[in-house]
Amino acid sequence: MTESASVKCASEPNRSMNGESRLASLAAVRSRWSALERDWQSVVVGATVVALVSLLDVHIPWVWSW
């Protein structure tokens, strides 16, 4: 086997390994996307609570004026 042939064989990815790595990277992307969705949902819920407390002048019992 010539040197260029051995380099070519070594540099070609294994198809099954490539498929597995694609699945792993897709799973990672999906997981990260789900985490970002949860983060944004939390931000929206928090902003809604703050807006409602401000608009309705709700007094939160654990906040006291000293």
Backbone bond lengths (Angstrom), bond angles and torsions (degrees), N, CA, C in turn:
res aa  C-N    CA-C-N  psi(-1)  N-CA   C-N-CA  omega(-1)  CA-C   N-CA-C  phi
1 M - - - 1.438 - - 1.520 107.56 -
2 T 1.306 116.72 136.85 1.464 119.78 -179.64 1.516 109.58 -82.09
3 E 1.309 114.55 166.21 1.469 119.27 -178.13 1.524 111.41 -64.22
4 S 1.337 118.01 -40.17 1.459 120.14 -178.76 1.527 110.97 -66.75
5 A 1.335 117.63 -34.21 1.466 120.53 178.81 1.523 110.44 -69.02
6 S 1.326 117.50 -39.48 1.457 119.37 -179.90 1.522 111.06 -69.47
7 V 1.330 118.01 -35.56 1.460 121.61 177.31 1.517 109.48 -66.51
8 K 1.335 116.95 -41.60 1.457 121.34 -179.85 1.531 110.08 -62.83
9 C 1.298 118.49 -43.58 1.465 121.92 -179.76 1.525 110.61 -65.50
10 A 1.298 116.32 -39.49 1.457 119.67 -177.89 1.523 111.45 -71.17
11 S 1.332 117.39 -28.93 1.457 119.53 -176.54 1.522 112.74 -87.47
12 E 1.327 118.58 -15.24 1.461 120.29 179.12 1.522 109.49 -77.21
13 P 1.330 117.41 129.53 1.462 119.46 -179.67 1.516 111.63 -73.82
14 N 1.294 115.69 149.48 1.452 121.53 175.42 1.527 107.30 -73.22
15 R 1.317 118.18 130.71 1.464 120.89 -173.95 1.531 111.98 -63.45
16 S 1.315 118.21 -40.97 1.458 119.19 -179.33 1.527 110.83 -68.68
17 M 1.314 117.66 -37.66 1.455 121.02 177.27 1.521 109.79 -65.75
18 N 1.344 117.22 -39.60 1.451 121.52 -179.64 1.530 109.85 -64.08
19 G 1.319 117.73 -41.85 1.458 121.48 177.99 1.512 111.93 -64.51
20 E 1.315 116.42 -40.74 1.460 120.69 178.41 1.526 111.06 -65.59
21 S 1.321 116.60 -39.92 1.462 118.62 -179.88 1.519 110.87 -69.54
22 R 1.330 116.98 -32.69 1.470 119.41 175.74 1.525 110.16 -64.92
23 L 1.333 116.40 -43.50 1.459 119.51 179.16 1.523 110.99 -63.21
24 A 1.324 115.73 -40.16 1.463 119.79 179.39 1.526 110.48 -65.27
25 S 1.329 117.36 -41.99 1.463 119.37 -179.62 1.522 110.89 -70.48
26 L 1.324 118.46 -35.13 1.463 120.63 175.62 1.524 111.13 -65.27
27 A 1.321 116.30 -39.62 1.461 120.32 177.47 1.531 110.49 -64.26
28 A 1.318 116.94 -39.25 1.459 120.61 179.02 1.528 110.89 -66.37
29 V 1.321 116.66 -41.35 1.461 120.71 178.98 1.523 109.98 -64.69
30 R 1.327 116.15 -43.94 1.471 119.63 179.37 1.530 111.58 -63.17
31 S 1.321 116.29 -40.72 1.458 120.86 178.81 1.527 110.72 -63.27
32 R 1.319 116.00 -44.71 1.474 120.16 -179.74 1.526 110.37 -64.80
33 W 1.339 116.71 -40.46 1.459 120.81 179.60 1.532 109.91 -62.32
34 S 1.322 117.60 -42.79 1.466 121.51 178.82 1.526 110.86 -62.27
35 A 1.324 115.95 -40.37 1.464 120.13 178.57 1.530 110.58 -64.07
36 L 1.322 117.73 -41.24 1.463 121.14 178.24 1.524 111.12 -65.63
37 E 1.332 116.52 -38.30 1.465 119.43 176.75 1.525 110.63 -61.41
38 R 1.330 116.62 -43.81 1.463 120.02 178.24 1.524 110.44 -62.65
39 D 1.335 117.59 -39.79 1.463 120.96 179.28 1.526 110.62 -62.01
40 W 1.339 116.76 -46.35 1.461 119.97 -179.17 1.519 111.14 -67.81
41 Q 1.327 118.15 -36.16 1.463 120.06 177.03 1.529 110.12 -63.58
42 S 1.316 116.85 -38.87 1.461 120.64 178.06 1.533 111.03 -64.77
43 V 1.316 116.80 -40.20 1.464 120.95 178.81 1.528 110.03 -63.84
44 V 1.319 117.26 -43.58 1.467 121.13 -179.93 1.524 110.68 -64.52
45 V 1.308 117.07 -43.67 1.471 120.36 178.80 1.526 109.91 -63.18
46 G 1.308 118.17 -44.72 1.460 121.37 178.94 1.521 112.25 -62.14
47 A 1.326 117.60 -43.97 1.469 121.28 179.06 1.525 110.82 -64.61
48 T 1.326 116.84 -37.19 1.467 120.92 177.85 1.521 110.81 -64.94
49 V 1.319 117.01 -43.04 1.470 120.96 178.67 1.525 110.06 -62.66
50 V 1.311 117.44 -46.45 1.468 121.19 -179.87 1.525 110.19 -61.81
51 A 1.334 117.28 -43.74 1.467 120.93 -179.89 1.529 111.07 -63.31
52 L 1.326 117.14 -44.29 1.460 120.09 -179.79 1.529 111.72 -66.16
53 V 1.323 117.22 -40.64 1.467 120.68 178.20 1.531 109.66 -62.79
54 S 1.319 117.60 -40.54 1.465 121.21 179.70 1.525 111.57 -69.72
55 L 1.316 116.99 -46.31 1.466 120.92 -177.10 1.527 112.24 -68.18
56 L 1.306 117.36 -40.18 1.462 121.23 -176.00 1.526 112.63 -90.69
57 D 1.321 116.86 -0.77 1.463 123.56 -178.61 1.533 110.94 50.20
58 V 1.312 114.18 48.95 1.458 120.85 178.89 1.522 108.74 -79.14
59 H 1.326 116.00 131.96 1.454 120.57 177.98 1.519 108.81 -94.74
60 I 1.314 115.78 121.28 1.453 121.20 -179.39 1.530 107.08 -85.20
61 P 1.333 118.16 125.24 1.465 121.15 -171.38 1.535 115.26 -62.46
62 W 1.315 119.97 -22.81 1.453 119.14 -178.07 1.529 112.78 -91.42
63 V 1.336 117.19 6.24 1.457 120.82 175.93 1.520 107.88 -108.97
64 W 1.332 116.92 111.61 1.458 121.16 -178.17 1.521 109.96 -115.77
65 S 1.291 115.15 146.13 1.484 120.01 173.01 1.521 106.89 -90.77
66 W 1.284 117.06 125.11 1.462 120.40 -177.89 1.472 110.58 -89.63
